[in-house]
């Protein structure tokens, strides 16, 4: 019981710490694609950490592509893949340990929101994108 409470407290602390950093922390530009796209065209960017062969990641990719099309491309999507050796540093820089994971970066290249690992719905992503400064 004590271990479970301790685990919940640690998880809550880490989540609060991640949220408090959002908006203040510049997005790490660990890959060439991140350097090229994040903050370059005045649009927010969704950084998509994925294993392209994993079913949850494929499902998340479909959701992102549908949303991108519906919003007429008013945000960028940058994929960071487990299969690309040059992308590995980004996983560490963003603290990603579970897939799929998404990070929303604002128009100025600062981390706006770190989503919990797992599939994010169109509604959740739409709300987050609408709130980007």
C-alpha positions in Angstrom: 0.0 0.0 0.0 2.8 2.4 0.9 4.6 1.6 -2.3 1.5 2.3 -4.4 1.0 5.7 -2.6 4.6 6.6 -3.2 4.4 5.7 -6.9 1.2 7.8 -7.3 2.9 10.8 -5.6 6.1 10.5 -7.7 4.0 10.2 -10.9 2.0 13.3 -9.9 5.1 15.2 -9.1 6.7 14.4 -12.5 3.5 15.3 -14.4 3.3 18.7 -12.6 6.9 19.3 -13.3 6.5 18.6 -17.0 3.4 20.8 -17.2 5.1 23.7 -15.4 8.0 23.6 -17.9 5.7 23.7 -20.9 5.7 27.2 -22.4 9.0 28.1 -20.9 11.4 25.5 -22.3 12.7 25.7 -25.8 12.0 22.6 -27.8 15.2 20.5 -28.2 16.2 20.4 -31.9 18.0 17.1 -31.8 17.4 16.0 -35.4 17.8 17.7 -38.8 14.1 17.6 -39.3 13.4 19.2 -36.0 15.9 22.0 -36.8 14.3 22.5 -40.1 10.6 22.6 -39.1 10.1 23.7 -35.5 9.4 27.4 -35.3 10.4 27.9 -39.0 7.1 28.9 -40.6 5.1 30.5 -37.8 3.0 27.4 -37.2 2.8 25.2 -34.1 4.4 21.8 -34.4 3.4 18.4 -33.2 6.5 16.2 -32.5 5.4 12.6 -33.0 7.5 10.0 -31.3 6.8 6.6 -32.9 7.6 3.1 -33.8 6.3 3.0 -37.3 5.6 -0.7 -37.1 3.6 -0.5 -33.9 -0.2 -0.6 -34.2 -0.8 2.2 -31.7 1.7 4.4 -33.5 0.1 3.7 -36.9 -3.3 4.6 -35.4 -2.0 7.8 -34.0 -0.4 8.7 -37.3 -3.8 8.3 -39.1 -5.4 10.6 -36.5 -2.6 13.2 -37.0 -2.8 13.0 -40.8 -6.6 13.4 -40.7 -6.4 16.3 -38.4 -3.7 18.0 -40.5 -5.9 17.6 -43.6 -9.0 18.9 -41.8 -7.2 21.9 -40.4 -5.7 22.7 -43.9 -2.1 22.3 -42.7 -2.2 25.0 -40.1 0.3 23.1 -38.0 3.4 21.0 -38.7 4.0 17.4 -37.9 7.5 16.1 -37.3 8.0 12.4 -36.9 10.8 11.0 -34.6 11.2 7.3 -35.2 12.6 4.4 -33.3 13.9 3.0 -36.6 16.0 6.0 -37.4 19.4 6.0 -35.6 19.8 9.7 -36.0 16.5 10.3 -34.1 17.6 8.5 -31.0 19.0 11.6 -29.2 15.5 13.3 -29.5 14.0 10.5 -27.4 16.4 11.3 -24.6 16.1 15.1 -25.0 12.4 15.0 -24.7 12.3 12.3 -22.0 10.2 9.9 -24.1 10.0 6.4 -22.7 6.6 5.2 -24.1 5.1 5.2 -27.5 3.2 6.8 -29.1 4.1 10.1 -27.5 3.3 13.7 -28.7 4.8 17.0 -27.8 3.2 20.3 -28.9 5.6 23.1 -29.7 4.3 26.6 -30.1 5.0 29.0 -33.0 8.1 30.4 -31.2 9.7 26.9 -30.7 8.8 26.6 -27.0 7.2 23.4 -25.6 3.5 24.2 -25.2 2.3 20.8 -24.0 3.6 17.3 -23.3 0.8 14.8 -23.8 0.7 11.6 -21.7 1.9 8.6 -23.7 -0.7 6.8 -25.7 -3.2 7.6 -28.4 -4.5 11.1 -28.4 -7.9 11.8 -29.9 -8.8 14.3 -32.6 -10.7 16.2 -30.0 -7.8 16.4 -27.5 -5.4 17.5 -30.2 -7.9 20.1 -31.6 -8.3 21.6 -28.2 -4.6 21.8 -27.6 -3.9 23.3 -31.1 -6.6 25.9 -30.6 -5.0 26.9 -27.3 -1.5 27.5 -28.8 -0.3 31.1 -28.5 
